[in-house]
Amino acid sequence: MSKTELLNRNEKRLTYSVLIAVVCLAVLTASGCMVGPNYQPQHPAVPTEWVGVSKTPTGQPAVATAQPTDLIQWWRQFNDPILTSLTEEALNKNLDLQTAEARLRQARAMRGVTVGGLWPAVTASGSYQLLHKASNSSNENLYQYGFDSVWELDLFGGLHRAVESADANVQAAIEGIRDAQVSLIAEVALNYAQLRGYQQEIVIAQNNVKAQQHTADITHKLFSVGFASALDVANADSNVATTESQIPVFEIQAQQSIYALSVLLARLPADLLKQLSPTGSLPTVPTEIPVGLPSDLLRRRPDIREAEAQLHAATAQIGVAVADFFPTFSLTGSMNWNTDVMHNASHYFALGPSVTWPIFQGGAIVSNVHLQEALRDQAFFTYQKTVLAAFQDVENALIAFTKEQQHLKVLNEAVDDNRKAVDLSLQLYIEGLGDFLNVLVTQLSLYSSENAAVQSEQNIVTDLIALYKALGGGWESEPSLCTGDNLPAGKDYCGDKPQ
């Protein structure tokens, strides 16, 4: 038999051996177990109804348990084009949101690294040597090349548990983006509402300054003809100055709200000043606010979903740690060729299993299992706290929204009464039938009640924003999953390919 025929026969034997080994590996892997606890989806206890739903005052914007169909773009319900524009710009440019998206890319990349452990690792090698012989002999070129491979058989599921944990971490990162969206939209709306509230307070202060200045002018005229005292004049001027001194404070707060919005939109502060400095009204509160049922909250709140995904990841890590108790089986193989310039060739191949078993690690494996269990418990308690905090957020927003409407109703009545009192006290003073102190008191009461009414209107808007945020509004529907059918165990890897 020639060298060529022998080489071909050996190569065929090698091919058959590799095929048999791959089939055996697939059977062993398919029949392997998954050590560690299996994750059980959480079903925490939830209330049957919201406490604050039944407390909405008659004639005011009402909350109801109807399904919220517009939570994805809830800011549009305020019918404010500027707010809509700012929100959509923030969703495209916000740096915190981009950071959350980068964390998702990181989680997906880490999952790809983990998935790579399920595949065989193949390396190629090659070398060239120039052999210099005696002076009367020619030089020889020696070529060496070959392949080496190792494939770890995941018989006890440690690698698959690691992939399971990585998958859960990816899901947690997705929910982190959604939670960042919810928080971002709420922050934009909150700062915008505060801006408009401060601008309205400036308008009220300016109007009261005009009214109080009119009273002061009357007092000066009465003083000039002897019908008013110098004390009345001083009090009137002081009243004007006191109210006027509030305007710069509100202007500071208004500009600070614009600067806060500029950070959320990743823009320089000066860019927004021209757009938002003109006085605008507070966003209009919709007449009905559907909040759904408490049981819907677990599905809608991204932070709850993120906490559960983190609990899933921590649970899977226990299996990774438990797998270290068991031996690691691997299939190794190598093929190498040597040739020289005379085409004399030699080759060899090797194929076989290997096993490693940590017999003694000084208790490190047991401690690692306990460590992962403790981390799982922490994630579980964090999940429970997140759920409780979510229900608290909704109830807090509901009670604040409903009670603030009652507060505003009383304040509006106070504004009407104070306006009547101002007109009456000023008329009596001009006619010489009343004391100027009554004019001062009623004007101060009017300004105070008008300012409080605007603050209450702003609070109603911000309470509604807090309610939308607490309900988990502001993120889009869940993206479709992609399945890597060619990957081991038929897991979902969203198209990650081994490298």
VEXTIZA-738222 format. One record per atom (N, C-alpha, C): x, y, z; residue in one letter. Coordinates in steps of 0.2 Angstrom, whole numbers, plus 5000, padded with zeros to 4 digits. Layout:
BEGIN
XYZA...
This chain:
BEGIN
500449945000M500050005000M500450065000M500350114996S500750174995S500650225001S501050275001K500950325007K500350365006K500150374999T499550414998T498950375000T498850314998E498350275000E498250265008E498850255011L498850255018L498550315021L498750375018L498550445021L497850445020L497550435014N496850435013N496450395018N496650335019R496350285023R496250315030R496850345033N496850375039N496450435040N496450475035E495950535035E495250505035E495050455032K494350435032K494250405039K494650375042R494550345049R494450405054R494850455053L494850515057L494150545056L493950555050T493250585049T492650545052T492750475051Y492250435054Y492250445062Y492850445065S492950445072S492650515074S492750565071V492450635073V491750635073V491450605067L490750605067L490350565072L490750505074I490450465079I490450505086I491050535087A491150575093A490650635094A490450665088V489950715088V489250695090V489150635087V488450605089V488450585096V488950555098C488950535106C488950595110C489250645108L489250705112L488550735112L488150735106A487450765106A487050725111A487150655111V486650615115V486850625122V487450635124L487650645131L487350715133L487450765129T487250825131T486450835132T486150805127A485350805127A485150765133A485450715136S485250675141S485550705148S485950755148G486250785154G485750825158G485850825164C485450855169C485550935170C485150965173M485251035175M485251045182M485851055185V485851055193V485651125195V485551125201G485251195204G484551205204G484251255207P483551265207P483251295201P482751265199N482351295193N482051365195N482051415191Y481651475193Y480951465192Y480551495197Q479851495198Q479651565197Q479251575192P478951645191P478551665197P478651735199Q478351755205Q477651775204Q477251765209H476551785209H476351815216H476551875217P476451905224P475751925225P475551935231A474851955232A474752025230A474152035227V474052105225V473352125228V473152185229P472552215231P472052205225P471352195227T470852185222T470652255219T470752305222E470552375220E471052425223E470952485219W471352545222W470952585227W471252595232V470952635238V470752705235V471152735231G471052805229G470552815224G470352765220V469852775215V469252795217V468952775222S468252795224S468252865228S468852905228K468852965232K468853025228K468753015221T468753075217T468153115218T468253185219P467653225220P467253235214P466553245215T466153255210T466253315206T466253305199G466353365195G467053385193G467553335196Q468253345194Q468453285190Q469053295187P469353245183P469353175187P469153125184A469053065188A469453005186A469652965191V470052905189V469552845189V469752795185A469252735185A469752675184A469452615185T469752555184T469752535177T469552575172A469552555165A470252545163A470352495158Q471052485155Q471352545152Q471952565154P472252625151P472552605144P472252635139T472452615132T472952665130T473052725133D473552775131D474152785135D474352735139L474852745144L475552755140L475552725134I476252725130I476452795129I475952835127Q476052905125Q475552945129Q475652935136W475152975140W475253045140W475853075139W475953145139W475553185133W475353145128R474853175123R474153195126R473953165131Q473353175134Q473253245137Q473853285138F473853355140F473753405135F473753375128N473553425123N474053485123N474653475124D475153525124D475653515119D475653545113P476153525108P476853535110P477053585114I477753595116I477953545121I477553515125L477653465129L477853395125L477353385120T477453335116T478153335112T478353395110S478953395106S479553385111S479553415117L480053405121L480153335123L479553305125T479653235127T479953185121T479753195115E479953155110E480653165108E480853235109E481653245108E482053215114E481753215120A482153185125A482253115124A481753075121L481753005120L482252985115L482453035111N482953025106N483653045108N483753095113K484353125114K484553115121K484153095126N484353095133N484953045134N485453075138L486053035139L485952975144L485552985149D485352925153D485052865150D484652885145L484352835141L484852795136L485252835134Q485852805129Q486252765134Q486352785140T486852745144T486452675146T485852675147A485452615148A485452575142A485452605136E485452565130E486152535129E486652565131A487352535131A487452485136A487052485142R487052425146R486752365143R486252375139L485952325136L486452295131L486752335127R487252305122R487852265126R487952295132Q488452255136Q488152185138Q487552185141A487252125143A487252075137A487052095131R487052055125R487752025124R488252065124A488852045122A489151995127A488952005134M489151955139M488751895138M488151895136R487851835134R488151795128R488351835123G488751805118G489351765120G489751795125V490351765127V490151695131V489551705135T489351645138T489151585134T488751605129V488551555124V489051525120V489651555119G490251535116G490551475120G490351465126G490651405130G490251345128G489651345125L489351285123L489651255117L490051295113W490251265107W491051245108W491251195103P491951175103P492351235101P492951235104A493451285103A493951255098A494051285092V494551255087V495051305086V495651285087T496251335085T496651305080T496951345076A497451325070A498151345072A498651305070S499351325071S499751315065S500251345064G500651335058G501351365059G501851335056S502551355057S502951345051S503551375050Y503951365045Y504651375047Y505151325045Q505851325047Q506251305041Q506851345041L507351335036L507851295039L507951235037L508551195040L509151195036L509651225039H510351235035H510751175037H510951135032K511351075033K512151095031K512551045030A513251055029A513351095022A513851115021S514051165015S513851125009S513951065008N513851025002N513151005001N512751015006S512050995005S511551055005S511051045001S510551095001S510151105007S509851165008N509451185013N508751145012N508351135018E507751105018E507251155021E506651155018N506051195021N505651145024N505451165031L505051115035L504351155036L503851125034Y503151165036Y502851115041Y502551145046Q502151115051Q501451155052Q500951115051Y500251145052Y499751095055Y499251125058G498751075062G498251115065G497751075068F497151095071F497151065078F496851105083D496751075090D496051095092D495651055095S495051075097S494851045104S494451075107V494151045114V493451065114V493051025117W492351035117W492151005124W491851055128E491651035135E490951015135E490850955137L490150925138L489850945144L489250985143D488951015148D488450965151D488750905154L488250855156L487850875162L488050925166F487750935173F487351005172F487451035166G487051095165G487351165168G487951165170G488251225172G488251275167G488451255161L488551305156L487851335154L487351285154H486651305152H486351355157H486551345163R486351385169R486651455168R487251455166A487551525165A487251555159A487051525154V486751555148V486051575150V485651535155E485051555157E485151625161E485651625165S485751685169S485851745165S486251735159A486451785155A485851815151A485351765149D484751785146D484351825151D484251805157A483951845162A484251915163A484851925162N485251985163N485052035157N485052005151V484852035145V484152065146V483652025148Q482952045150Q482952105155Q483352095160A483352145165A483652215162A484152205157A484352275154A483852305150A483452255146I482852285142I482352325147I482252295152E481752325157E482052385160E482752385161G483052445163G482952505158G482952495152I482852545147I482152565147I481652525148R480952545149R480852585155R481152565160D481152605167D481452675166D481952675162A482352745161A481852785157A481452755152Q481052795148Q480452815152Q480152775157V479652795161V479852855165V480452855168S480752905172S480852965168S481152965162L481353015158L480753055156L480253025154I479653055152I479253095158I479253065163A478953095169A479353155171A480053155171E480453205173E480353265168E480353255161V480253305157V479553345158V479053305159A478353335160A478353365167A478653345172L478653375179L479053445178L479653445175N479953505174N479653555170N479253535165Y478853575161Y478253605165Y477953565168A477353585172A477653635178A478153625181Q478453675185Q478653745182Q478953735176L479053795172L478453835171L477953805169R477253845167R476953865174R477053835179G476753855186G477153915188G477753915188Y478153975190Y477954035185Y477954025179Q477754075174Q477054105176Q476554065178Q475954085180Q475954125187Q476454105191E476554145197E476854215196E477254215191I477454285189I476954325187I476454295182V475954335180V475454365186V475354315190I474954335196I475254395200I475954385201A476254435205A476254505202A476354505195Q476354565191Q475654595191Q475154555191N474454585191N474354615198N474554575203N474454605210N474854665211N475454675208V475854735209V475454795206V475154775200K474754835196K474154855201K473854805203A473254825208A473454855214A474054835217Q474254865223Q474554935222Q474854945216Q475155005214Q474555055213Q474055035210H473455075209H473155105216H473155055221T472955075228T473455125231T474055115230A474555155232A474455225229A474355235223D474255295219D473655335222D473155295224I472555325227I472655355234I473155315238T473355335244T473755395244T474155405239H474555465238H474155525237H473655515233K473155575231K472755595238K472555545241L472155555247L472555595252L473255565253F473655605257F473855675255F473855685249S474055755247S473455805248S472855775249V472255825251V472055815258V472455775262G472355765269G471855715272G471655675267F471255625269F471555555270F472255545270A472555485272A473255505276A473455465280S474055475284S474655455280S475255475283A475855455280A475955385281A475655355287L475755285288L475355245283L474755265280D474455235275D474855235269D475155285267V475555295261V476155245262V476555245267A477055195268A476855125268A476255105271N476055035270N475855015263N475555065260A475355055253A476055035248A476555085249D477155075245D477455005247D477454995254S477854935256S477454865253S476754875253N476454815250N476654805243N476654855239V476954845232V477554815232V478054845236A478754815235A478854745237A478454725243T478454655245T478254615240T477654625236T477454585231T477854585225T478154635223E478654645218E479254605219E479454595225S480054565227S480054485225S479454465225Q479354395223Q479454375216Q479454425212I479454405204I480154385203I480754415205P481354385203P481454305206P481154295212V481154225214V480854175209V480254195207F479954155202F480354145196F480654205194E481054205187E481654155188E481954155194I482454105195I482254035194I481654025198Q481453955198Q481253935190Q480953975187A480753965180A481353945176A481853985176Q482453975172Q482853915174Q482853895181Q483153835183Q482753775180Q482053775179S481653725176S481853715169S482053775165I482253765158I482953735158I483353755163Y484053725163Y483953645164Y483553625169A483453555170A483153515164A482753555160L482553525154L483053515149L483553565149S484053565144S484553505145S484653485151V485053425153V484653365151V484053355152L483653295150L483653295142L483653345139L483653345131L484353345128L484853345133A485553345130A485653405126A485453465128R485553525124R485853585129R486153625126L486453685130L485853725133L485953755139P485353795142P485153845137P485553885134A485353945130A484953925124A484953855122D484553835116D483853835118D483653825124L482953815126L482653885129L483053925131L482753985134L482354025129L482554035123K482154065118K481454035116K481453965116Q480853925115Q480353925121Q480653925127L480253915133L480153975137L480454025136S480454085140S479754125140S479454125134P478754155133P478254125138P477854155141T477354135146T476854085143T476754025146G476353975144G475853955149G475353925148S474853895152S475053825155S474753805161L474853745163L474553695158L474853635157P474453585153P473753565156P473353555151T472653535153T472553465156T472253455161V472153385164V471553355160V471653295158P471053255155P470553245160P469953235157T469353235161T469253165164T469553115161E469553045164E470253015164E470452985169I471052945170I470952875171I471052835166P470952765168P471552735170P471552695176V472152675179V472152595179V471652565177G471652485177G471652455184G471752395184L471652355190L472352345193L472452335200P473052325203P473452265200P473052215198S473452155195S473852175189S473652225185D473952245179D474652275181D474752305187L475352345188L475952295188L475952235190L476452185189L476752185182L476252185177R476452175170R476752245167R476452295170R476652365167R477252395169R477352385176R477952425179R478652395177R479052425173P479652395171P480152385177P480152425182D480552405188D480452345191D479752325191I479552255194I479852205189I479752215183R479952165178R480752155178R481052215179E481752215180E482052175186E481652185192A481852155198A481752075197A481252055194E481051985193E481651955189E481851985183A482351965179A482951955183A483152005187Q483751995191Q483751945196Q483151925199L483051865203L483151805199L482851805193H482951745189H483651735187H484051785186A484751775184A485151755191A484951775196A485351755203A485151685204A484551665203T484351595204T484751545199T484851565193A485251525188A485951515191A486251575194Q486951565196Q487051515201Q486551495205I486651445210I486751385206I486451365201G486551305197G487251305194G487551365192V488251375190V488751355195V488551375201A489051355207A488951285209A488351255209V488251185210V488651145206V488651155199A488951115194A489751105195A490051155199D490751145201D490851085205D490351055209F490450995213F490550935208F490350935202F490450875198F490950885193F491150825190P491750825185P491550855179P492050885176T492050915169T492250865164T491850845159F492050805154F492150845147F492650835144S492850865138S493050815132S492950835126L493150795120L493750835117L494250805116T494850845113T495050805107T495350845103G495650815096G496150865093G496550835089S497050865086S497250835080S497450875075M497750845068M498350895066M498850855064N499450895063N499850865057N500150905053W500450885047W501150915047W501650875044N502350895043N502550885036N502850935033T503050925026T503750955025T504150935020D504750965018D504750975011D505251005008V505351025001V505250964997V505450904999M505450844995M504750814995M504250854998H503550824999H503550765003H504050755007N503950695012N503450725017N502950685018A502450715023A502350665029A502150685034S501950645040S501450685043S500950645046H500450675050H500150625056H499850655060Y499550615065Y498850655068Y498450615071F497850645074F497750605080F497350645084A497250615091A496550635093A496150595096L495450605098L495250565104L495050605109G494850565115G494550615120G494250575125P493950615131P494450635136P494250685140S494650705146S494150725152S494350715158V493950735163V494350765169V494050815172T494350845178T493850855183T494050845189W493650835195W493950875201W493650925203P493950965209P493850925215P494350885217I494250835223I494250875230I494750925230F494750965236F494951035235F494451085237Q494551155236Q494551195242Q494651155248G494651195254G493951225256G493351195253G492751225255G492551285250G492951305245A492751355241A492151345237A492051285235I491451275231I490851275235I490851255241V490251255245V490151335247V490651365249S490551435250S490251475244S490451455238N490251495232N489451475231N489251415233V488551405232V488151445238V488451445244H488051485249H488051565247H488651585244L488651655241L488051665236L488051625231Q487551635226Q486851625229Q486751585234E486051585237E485951645241E486451675244A486351735248A486151795243A486451795237L486351845232L485651835229L485451765228R484751755226R484251785231R484351775238D483951795243D483851875243D484451905242Q484451975241Q483952005235Q484051965230A483651985224A482951975225A482751925229F482051905231F481751965235F482151985240F481852035245F481852095241F482352115236T482252175232T481652175228T481552115225Y480952105221Y480252125225Y480252095231Q479652105235Q479552175237Q480152205239K480152285241K479952325235K480152305229T479952345223T479252335221T478952275222V478252275221V477852315226V478052315233L477652355238L477752425236L478352445234A478452515233A478052535227A477952495222A477552515216A476752525218A476552485222F475852495225F475752555229F476252575233Q476352635237Q476352695232Q476752695227D476752745222D476152765219D475752715217V475052725214V474652755219V474552725225E474052745230E474252825232E474952835233N475152905235N474952955229N475052935223A474852975218A474052985217A473752935218L472952935218L472652985223L472952975230I472653015235I472853085234I473453095232A473753165231A473353195225A473153165220F472853195214F472053205216F471753165220T471053175221T470953225227T471453225232K471353275237K471553345235K472053345230E472253415228E471653445224E471253415221Q470653435217Q470253475222Q470153435228Q469653465233Q470053535236Q470653525237H471053585239H470953645234H471053635228L470953685223L470253715223L469753675224K469053695224K468953745229K469253735235V469153775241V469553845240V470153835237L470553895235L470253945230L469953915225N469553955220N468953995224N468653965228E468153995232E468454055236E469054045239A469354095243A469554155239A469854135232V470054185228V469454235226V468854205225D468254245223D468054285229D468054255235D467854295241D468354355243D469054345241N469554395243N469454445238N469254435231R469254485227R468654535229R468054505231K467554545233K467754585239K468154555244A468354595250A468854655248A469254645243V469754695241V469354755238V468854735234D468454795231D468054825236D467754795241L467354825246L467754865251L468354835253S468754875258S469054935255S469254935248L469554995245L468955045244L468355025242Q467855075241Q467655105248Q467655065253L467555095260L468055145262L468655125260Y469255175262Y469255235259Y469055235252I469055295248I468455335251I467955305253E467355345255E467455375263E468055355266G468155375272G467855335278G467555275276L467155235280L467555175283L468155155280G468555105282G469255115284G469555075287D470255085289D470755055283D471355085282F471755065276F472054995278F472054975284L472354915286L471954855283L471254865283N470854815280N471054805272N471154865269V471354855262V472054815261V472554835265L473154795265L473054715266L472654705271V472454635273V472154595268V471654625265T471254595259T471654585253T472054635251Q472554635245Q473054575246Q473354575252L473854515254L473454455254L472854445256S472454385256S472354365249S472154415245L471954395238L472654365234L473154405235Y473754385232Y473954315234Y473954305241S474054235244S473654175241S472954195240S472554145238S472654125231S472754185227E472854175220E473454135218E473954145222N474654115221N474554035223N474154025229A474053955231A473653915226A473153955223A472753915218A473153895212A473653935210V474053915204V474553865206V474753865212Q475253805215Q474853745215Q474153755217S473753695218S473653665211S473453705206E473453685199E474053645196E474653675198Q475253645196Q475253575200Q475153575206N475153505210N474753455207N474153475204I473653425201I473953395195I474353445191V474653415185V475253375187V475653395192T476253355194T476053285197T475453285201D475153225204D474953175199D474653205193L474453165188L475053135184L475553175183I476153145180I476453095185I476453105191A476753045196A476252985195A475652995194L475152935194L475352895187L475452935182Y475652905175Y476252865176Y476752895180K477352865181K477352805185K476952805190A476752755195A476452695192A476052705187L475652655183L476152625178L476752645177G477252615172G477152635165G476852695164G476652725157G477252755154G477352745147G477852775144G478352735140G478252665140W478652625136W478252585131W478652565126E478252535120E478252455122E477752425118S477652355119S478252315118S478252255121E478852205121E479052185114E479652195112P479852175106P479852095105P479752075099S479752005097S480451975099S480451905101L481051875102L481251835096L481951825095C482251795090C482551725093C482451675089T482751615091T483251585087T483851565090G484351535087G484251455086G483951435081D483751365081D484451325080D484951355077N485551315076N486051315083N485751335088L486151345094L486051285099L486451265103P486351205108P485751215112P485351165113A484751165118A484251205115A484251225109G483651265106G483451325110G483951355114K483851415118K483751485113K483451535116D483351595113D484051635114D484351655108Y484951695109Y484951755105Y484351775102C484251835098C484851835092C484951785089G485451785083G486151785085G486351775091D487051775093D487351715090D487951725086K488251665083K488951655086K489151595087P489851585090P490351605085P490851635088Q491451665085Q492051625086Q
